[in-house]
Amino acid sequence: MASDAPSPHAGHRARLRQRLLEAPADLSEAEILELLLSYAIPRRDVAPLADSLLRRFGSLARVLAAPATDLLQIPGVGETVVALLRLVARLSLSTSVSEESMPTDRDPAQQPPLFHVPENTMEPEGGGPKDHPRTFTDDEVANTLSLLPKAWGAGSYEAFKTLLREDLPYNSESTRHRRTNNILNRFFSDRRMDTPLAYLAAHCGSPEDLKPALFFEMLRAEPLAARVAEETVWANVPQGYVGREAIRNRILESVPEMSEASQTKTLRAIRNTYTLLGVASLSGEDLVVRVREGTAEAFLYVLFALYPVPGVYTLGDLEQGPMRRWLLWDRDWMRRQLYVLRDLGLVAKVSEIDTVRQFTTTMGQMQALHAYYEDGPPRGRVLREE
């Protein structure tokens, strides 16, 4: 028989609910998900489960959009949790308001819907995926590249938020507030400052080592930009360029109801992301794209971001994944970096025998970064090829 005693977590949840009612924009994605899970699991501390889901899928939007089969693989997730997430996701799709419909300098209290789902992998009742990516009009690439190295030493989420609001180069306070929230929600959705990206930004040898990692994280956070990368940019690498209209057409295929003004903003954001982060260059109206070599420190970061759980993985999957299709990294160069990491002890094994091509990892992303920057030889030396 269930006990009628109040849950020891009731006070914490009540405080979260009160904050939701008073200042919903101040809740982190982890707190939103925790509060949401508490309705499906009312008598257990669900903060660890919320953290596990965000670590596995990367953002609240990706949790809401994840296939049921993937969700059920997470310990602690049952059919009740999946049903609640599906319900919220469905409601989000029918009530979401795009950022472009909001005033440019709206008051900070006027926020978009709390559960806006940007993912393009929603599962309709019939089975196959349903496209519903959000628009991507806020790039903030230059400011993020400049200010992100300060995140690791900021001390707290609130301190970094204050720093961003003070340092972002906008005259309007509401614009600084909105842009600050965009950066924080994109890269620090769980309000934790001890993230691998913040660590890399503070320790890497140069901005060139940070740019590929930032590009990778931008596309993970922005499904529309990822779709353009996969279906348009990568497809046009053989011819060496991507026309402006090809990108615009892909945007319209993804979000056919998008206004012309929003199309222009989204196109500019995507082109800025590619050019300012060094993945492509501009020639007139075209993006010049080619397979290229990256930086070894960025390779270290992205490898362990893609494979955060120690295990055995195939080179084929690595060579056909985001390193290749998003960052346009050369296949042979990627293979050489694996051997460099093996020699440093950061990858346990690389095997290329007959048809068996695989590599083995024994540590997570943050452990690998620490092992390189703090436990290994001087920074900037060990990952350079002879």
Phi, psi and omega per residue, in radians:
M1 nan 2.309 -3.087
A2 -1.226 2.510 3.119
S3 -1.340 2.571 3.087
D4 -1.604 0.025 -3.130
A5 -1.132 2.479 -3.134
P6 -1.133 2.553 3.103
S7 -1.104 2.425 3.092
P8 -1.132 -0.223 -3.124
H9 -1.697 0.038 -3.050
A10 -1.058 -0.711 -3.134
G11 -1.099 -0.728 3.117
H12 -1.110 -0.756 -3.140
R13 -1.162 -0.654 3.095
A14 -1.085 -0.681 3.105
R15 -1.161 -0.683 3.084
L16 -1.094 -0.772 3.127
R17 -1.077 -0.694 3.132
Q18 -1.129 -0.744 3.099
R19 -1.115 -0.640 3.102
L20 -1.063 -0.716 -3.125
L21 -1.270 -0.609 -3.039
E22 -1.555 -0.695 -3.072
A23 -2.613 1.268 -3.053
P24 -1.040 -0.520 -3.113
A25 -1.206 -0.306 -3.107
D26 -1.511 -0.147 3.104
L27 -1.373 2.378 3.060
S28 -1.332 2.903 3.093
E29 -1.099 -0.616 3.124
A30 -1.118 -0.704 -3.141
E31 -1.234 -0.669 3.087
I32 -1.081 -0.810 -3.127
L33 -1.166 -0.673 3.095
E34 -1.049 -0.803 3.134
L35 -1.111 -0.723 3.118
L36 -1.084 -0.801 -3.126
L37 -1.129 -0.489 -3.106
S38 -1.117 -0.391 3.106
Y39 -1.372 -0.429 3.088
A40 -1.580 -0.517 -3.127
I41 -2.227 1.431 -2.940
P42 -1.321 -0.284 -3.005
R43 -2.127 0.589 3.128
R44 -2.556 2.605 3.050
D45 -1.203 1.980 -3.062
V46 -1.767 0.058 3.116
A47 -1.037 -0.763 3.097
P48 -1.080 -0.630 3.117
L49 -1.183 -0.731 3.086
A50 -1.039 -0.741 3.121
D51 -1.110 -0.738 3.128
S52 -1.078 -0.736 -3.136
L53 -1.142 -0.741 -3.136
L54 -1.195 -0.634 3.113
R55 -1.192 -0.633 -3.109
R56 -1.281 -0.738 -3.006
F57 -1.847 -0.285 2.991
G58 1.739 -0.482 -3.130
S59 -2.842 2.887 3.094
L60 -1.080 -0.708 3.139
A61 -1.063 -0.709 -3.135
R62 -1.244 -0.559 3.048
V63 -1.105 -0.832 -3.125
L64 -1.118 -0.511 -3.071
A65 -1.657 -0.112 -3.043
A66 -1.142 2.511 3.063
P67 -1.062 2.579 -3.125
A68 -1.008 -0.677 -3.130
T69 -1.070 -0.650 3.112
D70 -1.249 -0.694 3.137
L71 -1.099 -0.727 -3.078
L72 -1.208 -0.205 3.072
Q73 -1.373 -0.251 -3.138
I74 -1.438 2.141 3.111
P75 -0.973 2.278 -3.130
G76 1.754 -0.231 3.126
V77 -1.665 2.133 3.069
G78 -2.096 -2.998 -3.076
E79 -1.115 -0.560 3.131
T80 -1.131 -0.752 3.108
V81 -1.121 -0.802 -3.141
V82 -1.051 -0.751 3.141
A83 -1.082 -0.726 3.135
L84 -1.153 -0.758 3.111
L85 -1.081 -0.704 3.106
R86 -1.102 -0.720 -3.139
L87 -1.083 -0.828 -3.140
V88 -1.100 -0.731 3.136
A89 -1.078 -0.731 3.126
R90 -1.109 -0.780 3.112
L91 -1.087 -0.653 -3.136
S92 -1.102 -0.747 -3.113
L93 -1.135 -0.524 -3.094
S94 -1.554 -0.235 -3.066
T95 -2.163 -0.005 -3.048
S96 -1.154 2.586 3.109
V97 -2.124 2.209 -3.113
S98 -1.263 2.711 -3.126
E99 -1.075 -0.494 -3.078
E100 -1.208 -0.327 3.138
S101 -1.488 -0.078 -3.140
M102 -1.596 2.689 3.067
P103 -1.037 2.554 -3.090
T104 -1.026 -0.707 -3.137
D105 -2.107 0.939 -3.097
R106 -1.162 2.776 3.076
D107 -1.085 2.468 -3.112
P108 -0.972 -0.444 -3.135
A109 -1.276 -0.337 -3.129
Q110 -1.529 1.690 -3.035
Q111 -1.913 2.682 2.999
P112 -1.118 2.942 3.137
P113 -0.924 2.489 -3.044
L114 -1.104 -0.665 -3.077
F115 -1.889 1.018 3.073
H116 -1.374 2.195 -3.066
V117 -1.805 1.949 -3.106
P118 -1.552 -0.003 -2.956
E119 -1.354 2.711 3.111
N120 -1.985 0.513 -3.086
T121 -2.212 0.460 3.130
M122 -1.111 2.525 -3.124
E123 -1.740 1.856 3.073
P124 -1.242 2.931 -3.084
E125 -1.006 -0.607 -3.061
G126 -1.265 -0.338 3.098
G127 2.333 -1.247 -2.979
G128 -1.161 2.936 -3.089
P129 -1.209 2.676 3.100
K130 -2.105 2.181 -3.116
D131 -1.347 2.237 3.041
H132 -2.725 1.017 -3.138
P133 -1.331 2.622 3.072
R134 -1.402 2.861 3.059
T135 -1.324 2.644 -3.105
F136 -2.128 1.582 -3.092
T137 -1.952 -0.217 -3.111
D138 -1.862 1.855 -3.139
D139 -1.636 -0.885 -3.139
E140 0.907 0.539 -3.050
V141 -1.122 -0.894 -3.063
A142 -1.090 -0.760 -3.130
N143 -1.191 -0.682 3.105
T144 -1.119 -0.766 3.134
L145 -1.056 -0.635 -3.118
S146 -1.339 -0.693 -2.978
L147 -1.709 -0.346 -3.097
L148 -1.031 -0.656 3.113
P149 -1.029 -0.286 3.129
K150 -1.495 -0.150 -3.044
A151 -1.172 -0.743 -3.051
W152 -1.066 -0.669 -3.107
G153 -1.649 0.115 -3.081
A154 -1.201 -0.488 3.102
G155 1.709 -0.630 -3.133
S156 -2.797 2.862 3.089
Y157 -1.044 -0.805 -3.109
E158 -1.131 -0.641 3.129
A159 -1.151 -0.696 3.122
F160 -1.221 -0.637 3.071
K161 -1.044 -0.779 3.116
T162 -1.085 -0.735 3.128
L163 -1.052 -0.786 -3.140
L164 -1.092 -0.775 -3.114
R165 -1.112 -0.540 3.139
E166 -1.429 -0.581 -2.982
D167 -1.717 -0.334 3.123
L168 -1.111 2.353 -2.963
P169 -1.474 1.046 3.098
Y170 -2.206 2.448 -3.140
N171 -1.291 -0.625 -3.076
S172 -1.352 2.251 3.113
E173 -1.129 -0.683 -3.135
S174 -1.171 -0.595 3.078
T175 -1.151 -0.761 3.108
R176 -1.090 -0.677 3.115
H177 -1.093 -0.844 -3.097
R178 -1.137 -0.779 -3.127
R179 -1.184 -0.617 3.056
T180 -1.051 -0.825 3.136
N181 -1.098 -0.642 3.116
N182 -1.093 -0.781 3.136
I183 -1.139 -0.784 -3.106
L184 -1.149 -0.748 -3.137
N185 -1.181 -0.542 -3.128
R186 -1.306 -0.732 -2.991
F187 -1.986 -0.269 -3.112
F188 -2.374 0.914 -3.025
S189 -1.150 -0.406 3.132
D190 -1.731 0.165 3.098
R191 1.165 0.259 3.097
R192 -1.653 2.356 3.138
M193 -1.692 -0.207 -3.118
D194 -1.565 0.897 -3.112
T195 -1.615 2.739 3.085
P196 -1.007 -0.660 -3.128
L197 -1.148 -0.765 3.103
A198 -1.099 -0.687 3.125
Y199 -1.113 -0.818 3.126
L200 -1.056 -0.781 -3.113
A201 -1.018 -0.626 -3.102
A202 -1.433 -0.366 -2.994
H203 -2.019 -0.284 -3.020
C204 -1.200 2.782 -3.011
G205 -1.209 -0.544 -3.097
S206 -2.795 2.896 3.074
P207 -1.009 -0.457 -3.140
E208 -1.153 -0.451 3.067
D209 -1.374 -0.485 -3.126
L210 -1.448 -0.583 -3.027
K211 -0.982 -0.840 3.138
P212 -1.110 -0.655 3.117
A213 -1.136 -0.706 3.121
L214 -1.161 -0.705 3.088
F215 -1.059 -0.809 3.123
F216 -1.012 -0.796 -3.125
E217 -1.230 -0.586 3.077
M218 -1.050 -0.792 -3.109
L219 -1.240 -0.556 3.061
R220 -1.132 -0.579 -3.110
A221 -1.505 -0.329 -3.031
E222 -2.145 1.612 -3.061
P223 -1.073 -0.523 3.107
L224 -1.170 -0.745 3.086
A225 -1.118 -0.653 3.110
A226 -1.138 -0.660 3.132
R227 -1.174 -0.713 3.070
V228 -1.055 -0.722 3.133
A229 -1.075 -0.825 -3.064
E230 -1.220 -0.814 -2.909
E231 -1.713 -0.290 -3.100
T232 -2.096 -0.987 -3.085
V233 -1.128 -0.942 -3.104
W234 -1.060 -0.659 -3.131
A235 -1.136 -0.400 -3.093
N236 -1.786 0.090 3.101
V237 -1.019 -0.715 3.132
P238 -0.972 -0.590 3.137
Q239 -1.569 -0.166 2.984
G240 1.557 -0.015 3.127
Y241 -2.743 2.788 3.077
V242 -2.240 2.125 3.138
G243 -1.272 2.684 3.125
R244 -0.998 -0.746 -3.081
E245 -1.217 -0.519 3.095
A246 -1.121 -0.703 3.100
I247 -1.198 -0.770 3.131
R248 -1.048 -0.722 3.141
N249 -1.104 -0.678 3.114
R250 -1.155 -0.674 3.104
I251 -1.064 -0.783 -3.116
L252 -1.208 -0.569 3.057
E253 -1.125 -0.589 -3.123
S254 -1.376 -0.723 -3.110
V255 -2.315 1.370 -3.031
P256 -1.093 -0.401 -3.107
E257 -1.502 0.041 -3.058
M258 -1.130 2.394 3.124
S259 -1.245 2.841 -3.133
E260 -1.112 -0.672 3.117
A261 -1.104 -0.709 3.124
S262 -1.210 -0.616 3.062
Q263 -1.017 -0.793 -3.130
T264 -1.093 -0.748 3.138
K265 -1.145 -0.743 -3.128
T266 -1.155 -0.745 3.108
L267 -1.060 -0.758 3.121
R268 -1.118 -0.717 -3.128
A269 -1.099 -0.750 -3.133
I270 -1.166 -0.769 3.134
R271 -1.136 -0.695 3.081
N272 -1.066 -0.747 -3.133
T273 -1.048 -0.760 -3.141
Y274 -1.194 -0.787 -3.007
T275 -1.404 -0.759 -3.106
L276 -1.213 -0.441 3.119
L277 -1.736 0.162 2.933
G278 1.348 0.254 3.137
V279 -1.453 -0.455 3.113
A280 -2.590 2.985 3.071
S281 -2.251 2.902 -3.129
L282 -1.780 2.437 2.969
S283 -2.355 1.724 -3.017
G284 1.137 -2.133 3.130
E285 -1.633 -0.010 -3.042
D286 -1.768 2.558 2.911
L287 -1.527 2.148 3.086
V288 -1.528 2.089 -3.061
V289 -2.216 2.468 3.097
R290 -2.728 2.725 3.017
V291 -1.164 2.404 -2.982
R292 -2.565 2.979 3.004
E293 -1.641 2.553 3.113
G294 -1.738 -2.662 3.013
T295 -1.958 2.574 -3.021
A296 -1.178 -0.618 3.135
E297 -1.197 -0.616 3.051
A298 -1.168 -0.659 3.091
F299 -1.044 -0.780 3.098
L300 -0.982 -0.825 -3.119
Y301 -1.082 -0.900 -3.037
V302 -1.194 -0.663 3.140
L303 -0.981 -0.858 -3.089
F304 -1.387 -0.278 2.973
A305 -1.272 -0.663 3.123
L306 -1.298 -0.553 -3.090
Y307 -2.211 1.229 -3.039
P308 -1.313 -0.312 -3.112
V309 -1.764 2.187 3.114
P310 -0.941 2.406 -3.124
G311 3.019 -2.989 3.125
V312 -1.862 2.228 -3.076
Y313 -2.283 2.710 -3.100
T314 -1.597 2.517 3.075
L315 -1.133 -0.544 -3.141
G316 -1.061 -0.764 3.104
D317 -1.106 -0.725 3.130
L318 -1.081 -0.760 -3.058
E319 -1.260 -0.326 3.124
Q320 -1.885 0.140 -3.086
G321 -1.689 -2.801 -3.068
P322 -1.039 -0.515 3.076
M323 -0.988 -0.702 -3.099
R324 -1.512 -0.841 -2.956
R325 -1.497 -0.400 3.077
W326 -1.742 -0.951 -3.044
L327 -1.482 -0.196 3.090
L328 1.103 0.559 -3.107
W329 -1.311 2.507 3.141
D330 -1.154 2.375 -3.073
R331 -1.108 -0.802 -3.133
D332 -1.147 -0.647 3.106
W333 -1.121 -0.741 3.107
M334 -1.049 -0.755 3.138
R335 -1.077 -0.727 3.137
R336 -1.123 -0.632 3.139
Q337 -1.135 -0.586 3.085
L338 -1.061 -0.724 3.140
Y339 -1.201 -0.613 3.071
V340 -1.100 -0.777 3.126
L341 -1.150 -0.608 3.074
R342 -1.102 -0.772 -3.130
D343 -1.118 -0.477 3.108
L344 -1.490 -0.110 -3.111
G345 1.450 0.164 -3.139
L346 -1.543 -0.401 2.961
V347 -2.074 2.295 -3.007
A348 -1.245 -0.669 -3.012
K349 -2.775 2.508 2.986
V350 -2.236 2.183 -3.088
S351 -2.135 2.259 3.043
E352 -2.388 1.373 -3.107
I353 -2.127 2.057 -3.099
D354 0.945 -2.091 -3.117
T355 -1.639 -0.025 -3.140
V356 -1.551 1.945 3.130
R357 -2.254 1.830 -3.052
Q358 -2.668 2.899 3.082
F359 -2.425 2.750 -3.043
T360 -2.169 2.301 3.059
T361 -1.997 2.641 -3.135
T362 -2.252 0.202 -3.119
M363 -2.558 2.856 3.097
G364 -1.524 -3.140 -3.033
Q365 -1.125 -0.879 -3.100
M366 -1.144 -0.657 3.101
Q367 -1.096 -0.695 3.126
A368 -1.150 -0.722 3.118
L369 -1.131 -0.751 3.088
H370 -1.072 -0.762 -3.107
A371 -1.067 -0.617 3.133
Y372 -1.362 -0.923 -2.996
Y373 -1.379 -0.519 -3.037
E374 -1.964 -0.581 -3.085
D375 -1.716 -0.254 -3.061
G376 -1.705 -2.921 3.094
P377 -1.112 3.018 -3.094
P378 -0.931 2.493 -3.100
R379 -0.994 2.523 3.021
G380 1.447 0.000 -3.077
R381 -1.914 -0.764 -2.892
V382 -1.301 -0.425 -3.094
L383 -1.674 0.075 3.109
R384 -1.459 2.317 -3.136
E385 -1.218 2.531 3.085
E386 -1.220 nan nan
